[in-house]
Amino acid sequence: MIDYNFKTGLGTSSLFDYRIFHGFGTKHLGNGTNIQTIEQLIQLSSVEPKHLVIPNQTHSTNVKIVNEHILEKRIIRIPETDALVTNQKNILLTVVTADCVPIIYADIDRSVIAISHGGWSGTLHNISRKVIDQMIEIGAQKEQIVAVIGPSIADCCYEIYGARYDKFKDEFTAKSITSSGSRQYLNLLHANRELLLMSGISEKNIDYRLNCTQCDDTRFWSFHRDHRLTGEMVHFVMLT
């Protein structure tokens, strides 16, 4: 379960008990697209990242392994990437969202972490499976990976239709694709949970809390609700 602290503007999970520094941002934390928001977060915390990694998200399924070969600067921007993986300490991995799904992954015993951003396209093309494959490549064991799914738009608000609906209907169950009269809706959280299960992640290792970003104007920015990008939540994970 993700618990939110209104004082800090962050949501955290049980990973915090295992010294995995992580969080799911809210509007109270500030606009995650501003580097100052992340710097302020670092100042308020008790950690001191050596590097801050920011992907240029393009709704792809590109996953980047972050290692010593790319750690030339303190702030590292990765082009055309929607997921980051590392087994190095003190590297803050980040993504931003405003309706899409953030997922934080960790194999605690083998010190491998990851974070991903997935909208309808990343979900349909199974970005989480690619993240898991890359985690295994640098030492994780699938059976030990814990995945925490952050806040996203839910099926109460996210209508899909036409070819997009047909594609999701062929790949996902009725829990992810719902109907009301002649309208069809997508639940991104449940769709990604399905993908994690199909990728071999144990059900007991999948954590989430169902928060609709469009419904909750107090806590979350929402592209669908505001009809424009007014801000994005920053989400992060780091080995300490």
TORKOL-375830 format. One line per 5 residues: number of its first residue (from 1); their letters; for each residue x, y, z of N, C-alpha, C. Coordinates in steps of 0.05 Angstrom, whole numbers, plus 5000, padded with zeros to 4 digits. Layout:
<pts>
NUM> a> X Y Z X Y Z X Y Z ~ ... .
</pts>
This chain:
<pts>
1> midyn> 5017 4976 5000 5000 5000 5000 5018 5025 5000 ~ 5011 5044 4983 5025 5070 4982 5012 5089 5002 ~ 5028 5100 5020 5018 5119 5040 5028 5147 5033 ~ 5010 5167 5034 5018 5194 5027 5022 5211 5052 ~ 5043 5226 5052 5049 5245 5074 5044 5273 5063 .
6> fktgl> 5023 5286 5072 5016 5313 5061 5037 5334 5069 ~ 5052 5329 5090 5072 5348 5098 5095 5348 5078 ~ 5103 5325 5068 5125 5323 5049 5116 5323 5020 ~ 5090 5317 5016 5080 5315 4989 5089 5290 4974 ~ 5095 5268 4990 5105 5244 4978 5088 5219 4986 .
11> gtssl> 5087 5200 4968 5077 5174 4974 5099 5154 4975 ~ 5100 5137 4996 5120 5116 4998 5107 5089 5003 ~ 5123 5068 5000 5113 5041 5003 5130 5026 5023 ~ 5125 5000 5026 5141 4983 5044 5170 4981 5036 ~ 5177 4989 5012 5205 4989 5004 5222 5006 5022 .
16> fdyri> 5210 5026 5034 5224 5045 5051 5236 5029 5075 ~ 5224 5008 5083 5234 4992 5106 5260 4977 5099 ~ 5266 4975 5073 5290 4961 5064 5311 4980 5054 ~ 5310 5005 5063 5330 5025 5055 5331 5030 5026 ~ 5308 5028 5013 5305 5036 4985 5292 5064 4986 .
21> fhgfg> 5308 5085 4981 5298 5112 4981 5281 5116 4956 ~ 5256 5122 4960 5238 5124 4938 5214 5142 4945 ~ 5198 5149 4925 5174 5164 4930 5158 5169 4905 ~ 5132 5172 4909 5114 5181 4887 5105 5209 4894 ~ 5111 5228 4876 5106 5256 4882 5077 5264 4878 .
26> tkhlg> 5070 5286 4890 5043 5299 4887 5047 5328 4879 ~ 5025 5342 4875 5026 5370 4869 5040 5386 4892 ~ 5036 5376 4916 5047 5391 4939 5078 5392 4939 ~ 5090 5372 4926 5119 5372 4924 5129 5392 4904 ~ 5113 5398 4884 5121 5417 4863 5121 5404 4836 .
31> ngtni> 5124 5420 4815 5125 5410 4788 5150 5394 4783 ~ 5147 5368 4778 5170 5351 4774 5187 5356 4750 ~ 5177 5372 4731 5193 5379 4708 5214 5400 4714 ~ 5211 5413 4737 5231 5433 4745 5253 5420 4761 ~ 5277 5424 4753 5300 5412 4768 5301 5422 4797 .
36> qtieq> 5290 5447 4801 5290 5458 4829 5273 5441 4847 ~ 5252 5429 4837 5235 5412 4853 5250 5388 4864 ~ 5266 5376 4846 5281 5352 4854 5304 5360 4873 ~ 5316 5383 4868 5338 5392 4885 5327 5398 4913 ~ 5303 5410 4915 5291 5415 4940 5284 5389 4955 .
41> liqls> 5275 5369 4940 5270 5343 4952 5295 5332 4965 ~ 5317 5334 4951 5343 5324 4961 5351 5338 4986 ~ 5348 5365 4986 5355 5381 5009 5339 5373 5034 ~ 5314 5367 5030 5296 5361 5053 5300 5332 5063 ~ 5313 5315 5047 5317 5287 5055 5344 5284 5069 .
46> svepk> 5349 5260 5078 5374 5255 5092 5394 5241 5073 ~ 5389 5241 5047 5406 5228 5028 5421 5248 5011 ~ 5443 5240 4999 5459 5257 4982 5467 5242 4957 ~ 5450 5242 4937 5456 5228 4912 5481 5240 4898 ~ 5497 5222 4888 5520 5231 4872 5512 5239 4844 .
51> hlvip> 5490 5226 4835 5481 5232 4808 5450 5232 4807 ~ 5440 5249 4791 5411 5252 4786 5406 5246 4757 ~ 5389 5225 4751 5385 5216 4724 5356 5223 4716 ~ 5354 5238 4694 5328 5247 4684 5324 5238 4655 ~ 5305 5220 4649 5300 5212 4622 5283 5232 4607 .
56> nqths> 5289 5234 4581 5271 5250 4563 5250 5231 4553 ~ 5227 5231 4566 5206 5211 4561 5191 5216 4535 ~ 5188 5195 4519 5176 5198 4492 5154 5177 4488 ~ 5144 5165 4509 5124 5144 4507 5134 5120 4491 ~ 5160 5115 4494 5173 5092 4482 5173 5069 4501 .
61> tnvki> 5186 5047 4493 5192 5025 4512 5222 5022 4515 ~ 5237 5044 4511 5266 5044 4514 5274 5044 4543 ~ 5291 5025 4550 5301 5022 4577 5331 5026 4578 ~ 5341 5043 4596 5370 5049 4598 5381 5038 4624 ~ 5402 5022 4621 5417 5014 4645 5437 5036 4652 .
66> vnehi> 5435 5046 4676 5452 5068 4686 5476 5056 4701 ~ 5500 5060 4689 5524 5049 4702 5546 5070 4700 ~ 5570 5062 4708 5592 5081 4710 5600 5092 4683 ~ 5593 5079 4661 5601 5089 4635 5587 5115 4627 ~ 5564 5121 4639 5550 5146 4631 5549 5166 4654 .
71> lekri> 5563 5160 4676 5562 5177 4700 5584 5198 4699 ~ 5582 5217 4680 5603 5237 4677 5596 5263 4691 ~ 5570 5269 4694 5561 5293 4707 5543 5286 4731 ~ 5538 5307 4747 5519 5302 4770 5491 5299 4759 ~ 5483 5316 4741 5456 5314 4729 5459 5302 4701 .
76> iripe> 5446 5279 4697 5449 5265 4671 5422 5263 4658 ~ 5419 5272 4634 5394 5271 4619 5397 5249 4597 ~ 5379 5231 4597 5380 5208 4578 5359 5213 4556 ~ 5367 5215 4531 5347 5219 4509 5330 5195 4503 ~ 5305 5200 4495 5286 5180 4485 5286 5155 4502 .
81> tdalv> 5280 5159 4528 5280 5136 4547 5257 5139 4566 ~ 5244 5117 4572 5221 5117 4590 5224 5098 4614 ~ 5248 5087 4617 5253 5070 4641 5283 5070 4646 ~ 5290 5068 4672 5318 5068 4680 5323 5045 4699 ~ 5346 5033 4697 5354 5010 4714 5382 5014 4724 .
86> tnqkn> 5388 5007 4749 5415 5008 4759 5419 4989 4782 ~ 5445 4982 4787 5453 4968 4811 5475 4983 4826 ~ 5476 5009 4820 5495 5027 4832 5482 5043 4854 ~ 5497 5048 4876 5486 5064 4898 5488 5094 4893 ~ 5471 5109 4906 5471 5138 4906 5466 5150 4879 .
91> illtv> 5450 5136 4863 5442 5147 4837 5411 5149 4838 ~ 5401 5174 4836 5373 5179 4838 5360 5177 4810 ~ 5344 5156 4807 5330 5151 4781 5303 5165 4783 ~ 5294 5179 4762 5269 5193 4763 5252 5189 4738 ~ 5226 5192 4741 5208 5196 4718 5187 5216 4727 .
96> vtadc> 5172 5228 4707 5150 5246 4714 5125 5236 4700 ~ 5102 5241 4712 5076 5233 4701 5054 5253 4707 ~ 5033 5253 4690 5010 5269 4695 4985 5254 4685 ~ 4983 5229 4691 4962 5209 4684 4973 5182 4678 ~ 4998 5182 4666 5010 5156 4659 5019 5142 4685 .
101> vpiiy> 5028 5117 4682 5034 5100 4705 5064 5100 4711 ~ 5071 5108 4736 5099 5104 4745 5100 5078 4760 ~ 5121 5063 4755 5126 5038 4770 5155 5038 4781 ~ 5158 5032 4806 5184 5028 4819 5188 4999 4824 ~ 5212 4989 4816 5219 4960 4819 5244 4957 4836 .
106> adidr> 5245 4935 4851 5269 4930 4867 5273 4901 4873 ~ 5297 4891 4868 5306 4866 4880 5323 4873 4903 ~ 5312 4872 4927 5325 4883 4951 5351 4868 4957 ~ 5351 4842 4957 5374 4826 4964 5398 4830 4945 ~ 5392 4834 4919 5413 4837 4899 5418 4865 4891 .
111> sviai> 5405 4884 4905 5410 4913 4901 5408 4921 4871 ~ 5385 4915 4860 5378 4923 4833 5352 4938 4834 ~ 5351 4962 4823 5327 4978 4823 5320 4989 4795 ~ 5296 4998 4792 5287 5009 4766 5263 5027 4770 ~ 5258 5043 4750 5234 5060 4750 5225 5063 4721 .
116> shggw> 5198 5063 4717 5188 5066 4689 5164 5085 4688 ~ 5160 5095 4664 5137 5112 4658 5122 5098 4635 ~ 5096 5094 4639 5081 5081 4618 5053 5093 4614 ~ 5048 5103 4590 5021 5111 4583 5007 5088 4569 ~ 4988 5095 4552 4974 5073 4539 4993 5058 4520 .
121> sgtlh> 5011 5073 4507 5029 5060 4487 5050 5043 4501 ~ 5062 5053 4522 5082 5038 4537 5069 5013 4550 ~ 5044 5016 4559 5030 4993 4570 5024 4972 4549 ~ 5013 4981 4527 5006 4963 4505 5030 4947 4495 ~ 5053 4960 4495 5078 4948 4485 5095 4937 4507 .
126> nisrk> 5083 4935 4532 5095 4920 4554 5123 4930 4562 ~ 5124 4955 4569 5150 4966 4578 5160 4953 4604 ~ 5141 4944 4621 5149 4932 4646 5165 4905 4641 ~ 5157 4890 4621 5171 4866 4615 5200 4872 4607 ~ 5204 4893 4592 5231 4901 4583 5247 4910 4607 .
131> vidqm> 5235 4924 4626 5249 4932 4650 5258 4908 4666 ~ 5240 4889 4669 5247 4864 4684 5270 4849 4671 ~ 5269 4847 4644 5291 4834 4630 5318 4848 4635 ~ 5318 4874 4635 5343 4889 4639 5352 4887 4668 ~ 5333 4885 4687 5341 4881 4715 5355 4854 4718 .
136> ieiga> 5344 4833 4706 5355 4807 4707 5383 4806 4695 ~ 5387 4822 4673 5412 4823 4660 5435 4833 4678 ~ 5428 4850 4697 5449 4861 4715 5448 4848 4743 ~ 5434 4825 4745 5437 4810 4770 5412 4805 4786 ~ 5389 4816 4778 5364 4811 4794 5353 4783 4788 .
141> qkeqi> 5338 4773 4807 5323 4748 4803 5293 4755 4801 ~ 5280 4745 4781 5252 4752 4776 5235 4746 4800 ~ 5240 4724 4813 5223 4716 4836 5226 4735 4860 ~ 5247 4751 4860 5252 4769 4883 5245 4798 4877 ~ 5236 4804 4853 5231 4832 4845 5204 4840 4857 .
146> vavig> 5205 4863 4870 5181 4876 4881 5174 4900 4862 ~ 5149 4903 4856 5140 4925 4838 5118 4941 4853 ~ 5122 4967 4853 5103 4985 4866 5091 5003 4844 ~ 5065 5002 4840 5052 5017 4819 5041 5043 4831 ~ 5049 5065 4819 5040 5091 4830 5014 5101 4818 .
151> psiad> 5006 5126 4824 4980 5137 4816 4979 5142 4786 ~ 4955 5136 4775 4951 5141 4746 4921 5146 4742 ~ 4914 5152 4718 4886 5156 4711 4872 5128 4711 ~ 4847 5127 4721 4833 5102 4724 4810 5100 4704 ~ 4797 5077 4704 4776 5072 4684 4751 5089 4689 .
156> ccyei> 4749 5102 4712 4727 5120 4716 4728 5144 4697 ~ 4753 5150 4687 4757 5174 4671 4770 5170 4644 ~ 4783 5147 4640 4799 5144 4616 4784 5127 4594 ~ 4770 5142 4577 4755 5129 4555 4774 5123 4532 ~ 4771 5099 4521 4786 5092 4496 4766 5081 4476 .
161> ygary> 4773 5082 4451 4755 5074 4430 4770 5067 4404 ~ 4755 5057 4385 4767 5051 4359 4789 5030 4360 ~ 4810 5034 4344 4832 5015 4342 4846 5011 4368 ~ 4848 5033 4384 4862 5030 4410 4847 5011 4429 ~ 4821 5014 4429 4804 4996 4446 4807 4967 4436 .
166> dkfkd> 4807 4963 4410 4809 4936 4399 4835 4923 4407 ~ 4857 4938 4407 4883 4927 4414 4884 4919 4444 ~ 4873 4936 4461 4873 4929 4489 4854 4906 4495 ~ 4832 4905 4482 4812 4884 4487 4825 4857 4480 ~ 4842 4856 4460 4854 4831 4452 4876 4822 4472 .
171> eftak> 4887 4840 4488 4910 4834 4505 4904 4833 4534 ~ 4882 4845 4543 4877 4848 4572 4849 4838 4580 ~ 4846 4833 4606 4821 4822 4616 4801 4845 4622 ~ 4777 4836 4629 4755 4855 4635 4761 4873 4659 ~ 4780 4865 4676 4787 4882 4699 4802 4907 4690 .
176> sitss> 4816 4905 4667 4831 4928 4657 4815 4944 4636 ~ 4796 4930 4622 4779 4943 4602 4751 4940 4611 ~ 4738 4963 4618 4711 4962 4628 4692 4977 4608 ~ 4666 4972 4611 4647 4984 4593 4624 4996 4609 ~ 4613 5017 4598 4589 5030 4609 4572 5039 4586 .
181> gsrqy> 4550 5023 4581 4535 5028 4557 4551 5023 4532 ~ 4553 5043 4515 4568 5039 4490 4597 5049 4492 ~ 4605 5057 4516 4632 5068 4521 4650 5048 4534 ~ 4676 5049 4527 4696 5031 4538 4718 5048 4552 ~ 4728 5036 4574 4747 5051 4591 4771 5033 4597 .
186> lnllh> 4794 5046 4601 4819 5032 4607 4828 5039 4636 ~ 4835 5019 4651 4847 5022 4677 4877 5016 4675 ~ 4893 5036 4673 4922 5032 4669 4935 5017 4692 ~ 4926 5022 4716 4938 5008 4739 4934 4978 4736 ~ 4910 4969 4732 4904 4941 4730 4917 4928 4705 .
191> anrel> 4918 4944 4683 4931 4933 4659 4961 4928 4665 ~ 4974 4946 4679 5002 4942 4685 5006 4920 4706 ~ 4987 4917 4724 4988 4895 4743 4987 4868 4728 ~ 4969 4867 4708 4967 4843 4692 4994 4837 4678 ~ 5006 4857 4667 5032 4854 4653 5054 4843 4672 .
196> llmsg> 5054 4854 4696 5074 4845 4716 5070 4816 4723 ~ 5045 4808 4727 5039 4780 4733 5046 4762 4709 ~ 5040 4770 4685 5047 4754 4661 5077 4753 4657 ~ 5092 4773 4668 5121 4773 4665 5134 4756 4687 ~ 5119 4745 4705 5130 4727 4725 5134 4739 4753 .
201> isekn> 5124 4764 4757 5126 4776 4783 5104 4764 4801 ~ 5112 4756 4825 5093 4744 4844 5072 4764 4852 ~ 5047 4755 4855 5025 4772 4863 5031 4786 4890 ~ 5043 4771 4908 5049 4782 4934 5071 4804 4933 ~ 5085 4805 4911 5106 4825 4907 5098 4850 4891 .
206> idyrl> 5072 4852 4886 5061 4875 4872 5045 4892 4891 ~ 5054 4917 4894 5042 4936 4913 5029 4959 4898 ~ 5007 4969 4907 4994 4991 4893 4973 5003 4911 ~ 4964 5026 4903 4940 5039 4915 4926 5053 4893 ~ 4900 5047 4890 4885 5058 4867 4877 5087 4873 .
211> nctqc> 4892 5105 4860 4886 5133 4861 4882 5143 4832 ~ 4860 5155 4826 4856 5166 4799 4866 5194 4798 ~ 4886 5199 4781 4898 5226 4779 4879 5247 4768 ~ 4860 5239 4751 4841 5258 4741 4820 5266 4762 ~ 4812 5247 4778 4792 5253 4799 4802 5270 4822 .
216> ddtrf> 4827 5265 4829 4839 5278 4853 4854 5303 4846 ~ 4839 5325 4843 4851 5350 4835 4869 5362 4857 ~ 4864 5355 4881 4879 5365 4904 4908 5355 4904 ~ 4912 5329 4897 4938 5317 4899 4953 5315 4873 ~ 4938 5312 4851 4952 5304 4826 4947 5323 4803 .
221> wsfhr> 4967 5326 4786 4964 5338 4760 4952 5318 4741 ~ 4936 5327 4722 4923 5309 4702 4921 5323 4676 ~ 4934 5311 4656 4932 5322 4628 4904 5320 4618 ~ 4891 5297 4624 4863 5293 4614 4844 5313 4627 ~ 4847 5318 4652 4829 5336 4666 4833 5365 4657 .
226> dhrlt> 4858 5373 4656 4864 5401 4650 4866 5408 4621 ~ 4866 5387 4604 4867 5390 4575 4893 5404 4565 ~ 4912 5404 4583 4939 5414 4576 4957 5405 4598 ~ 4983 5408 4593 5003 5399 4613 5010 5422 4631 ~ 4997 5423 4654 5002 5445 4673 5024 5438 4693 .
231> gemvh> 5030 5413 4696 5051 5404 4714 5052 5374 4714 ~ 5074 5363 4725 5076 5334 4727 5088 5326 4754 ~ 5079 5303 4764 5090 5292 4789 5117 5278 4783 ~ 5136 5282 4801 5162 5268 4799 5161 5244 4817 ~ 5172 5222 4807 5175 5197 4822 5204 5188 4821 .
236> fvmlt> 5214 5175 4841 5242 5170 4843 5249 5145 4859 ~ 5273 5134 4855 5283 5112 4870 5313 5113 4871 ~ 5325 5104 4893 5354 5104 4896 5363 5083 4916 ~ 5385 5069 4910 5398 5052 4928 5416 5068 4947 ~ 5414 5063 4973 5431 5078 4992 5451 5060 5006 .
</pts>
